[in-house]
Amino acid sequence: MQGVGDLEPLDGELGRLYDAIENPRAGRSELPILRGAELRAYMDEVRGRTLQVLEGVELADGDDPMLRDGFIYEMLIAHEHQHNETMLQALQMIDGYAPPIVDPGPSAEPVSPGPEMIEIPAGTYAIGAAPDGFAYDNERPRHEVDLDAFLLDRIPVSNRAFADFVAETGSEPPMYWEGDGEGGWITTVYGRHEAIDPDLPVVHVDHGQAKAFAAWAGKRLPSELEWEAAAAGADRERANLDHLAFGTAPAGAYADAASDHGAVQMLGDVWEWTDSTLDGYPGFSAFPYREYSEVFFADAYPVLRGGSWATRRNVIRTSFRNWDLAERRQIFAGVRCARDV
């Protein structure tokens, strides 16, 4: 926004302190960052300057790609909304945290029966975001891929299924699971001790756990290309998003908003690990800066798809590519399996 408005930064040192590449997570708590009233005052001033710049710029068909169609403003909003989810990941670690309001709607959504797996036929599929409208650089360019036929779980893997896997294999349970002393499990999210609901999608599993579960079930994780092909037609307006439910809907809910191929809950509830790692699509071009995506093109970052209950509705789309380190479990990630035909 400084570049767009030709403004000097309010505090030149803060940019260095808030640089996520320069400052690893482990040491950020020791940085002399703004806090309390000083932080809120700074945020108010930045927001005021941002709105002031907005009043004087041309967002239609100008030459500056940062301004065209309001890209930079939509990016700022989307980025802030993505941090809402990051903050919720931290809040779940706080003993006694009580959400100020909880939307009961998603937990009350009815579950619709259906087959264990659905078939996605072989064919040519369009992958990535269309040229028009907001999307991140890693979602473009849109291109076609040829896929063999495959099977995909109709619904995300449930707590019940994952508990069976843990019991049979002795594998590590998801984060925030503790044994209840009688062969069952309780969740300790927010410091509570409540019985695990077996009918909810499993959450807080890392990539290794997701892959191990899939192998135990005689399946595999889908590639992200398979996932996107199967998700075509999923409706984000009928999905558990926007974080107000503070938890997942039952596995099998929202069947009235299934994808074109019949997959349920492809958007919302839990991020789904894929067997792909982040890389650029053919013809990838970094925008608006290389550090947004390109520096993460590596085998260390498996791709997650679909969003979670904590994801804001305006952020998610079937082409949206999330990524994280394979060992991360505090994120709201679950599992959906695939199998060759």
Buried (B, 14 or more C-beta within 10 A) or exposed (E): BEEBBEEEEEEEEBEEBEEEEEBEEEEEEEEEEBEEEEEEEBEEEBEEBBEEBBEEBEBEEEEEEBBBBBBBBBBEBBEEBEEBBEEBBEBBBEEEBEBEEEBEEBBEBEBBEBEEBBBBEEEEBEBBBEEEEBBBBBBBBBEEBEBEEBBBBBBBBBBBBBBBBBEEEEBBBBBBBEEEEEEEBBBBBBEEEEEBBBBBBBBBBBBBBBBBBBBBBEBBBBBBBBBBBBBBBBEBEBBBBBBBBBBBBBBBBBBEBBBEBBBBBBBBBBBBBBBBBBBBBEEBEBBBEEEBBBEBBEEEBBBBBBBBBBBBBBBBBBBBBBBBEBEBBBBBBBBBBBBEE
